[in-house]
Amino acid sequence: MKYDWKFKLDCVLKYNEGKRDFVPIGIKRDSFLPHVVALVKTFDDLYKAVDKYINYYNNERIKSKTTWMPPSKFREASMLSL
């Protein structure tokens, strides 16, 4: 069976809350839960990757516009010069 992404996200959120009442009618829980566990791993990996990129973007990347400093260091330096 194919489910839309909203249903999958809802299952992952309920699974993370400890609820197990999201199994669709007519589907055995034992056959459905492993798929949800795989989705949880996929979503967790996605969250980690996005968090890692945001950290890189805000704290590590350097640009000529910020005088070759990461944006966080540039903000600190500009606040000190005020």
C-alpha positions in Angstrom: 0.0 0.0 0.0 1.1 3.5 -0.7 0.4 6.3 1.8 0.8 10.0 1.3 3.6 11.9 3.1 1.2 13.6 5.6 0.0 10.2 6.8 3.6 9.0 7.1 4.7 12.1 9.0 1.7 11.7 11.3 2.8 8.0 12.0 6.3 9.1 12.7 5.2 11.8 15.1 2.9 9.4 16.9 5.6 6.7 17.1 8.0 9.2 18.7 5.3 10.1 21.3 5.0 6.5 22.2 1.5 6.0 20.7 0.9 2.9 18.6 -2.7 3.6 17.5 -1.9 4.8 14.0 -2.1 1.4 12.2 -4.6 1.6 9.3 -7.7 -0.5 9.5 -7.2 -3.9 7.9 -3.4 -3.9 8.3 -1.7 -6.1 10.9 0.3 -4.2 13.4 3.2 -6.6 13.2 3.6 -6.0 9.5 3.1 -2.2 9.6 5.3 -1.2 12.5 8.7 -2.1 10.9 7.8 0.2 8.0 7.2 3.0 10.5 10.4 2.3 12.3 12.3 2.6 9.0 10.5 5.9 8.4 11.5 7.2 11.8 15.1 6.4 11.0 14.8 8.2 7.6 13.2 11.3 9.2 15.8 11.3 12.0 18.6 11.1 9.4 17.0 14.0 7.5 16.7 16.2 10.6 20.4 15.5 11.5 21.5 16.4 8.0 19.5 19.6 7.9 20.7 20.6 11.4 24.3 19.9 10.3 23.9 22.0 7.2 22.3 24.9 9.1 25.2 24.8 11.6 27.7 24.9 8.7 25.9 27.7 7.0 25.7 29.9 10.1 29.0 29.1 11.7 31.6 27.6 9.4 31.3 28.8 5.8 33.4 31.8 4.8 32.6 34.5 2.2 34.5 37.4 0.7 31.5 39.6 1.6 32.1 38.9 5.3 35.8 39.6 5.0 36.6 35.9 4.8 35.0 35.1 8.2 32.1 32.9 9.0 28.9 34.8 9.5 28.7 34.2 13.2 32.3 35.6 13.7 31.5 38.5 11.4 28.4 39.4 13.5 30.5 39.3 16.6 33.2 41.5 15.1 30.7 44.0 13.8 28.9 44.2 17.2 32.2 44.9 18.9 33.0 47.8 16.6 29.8 49.6 17.4 
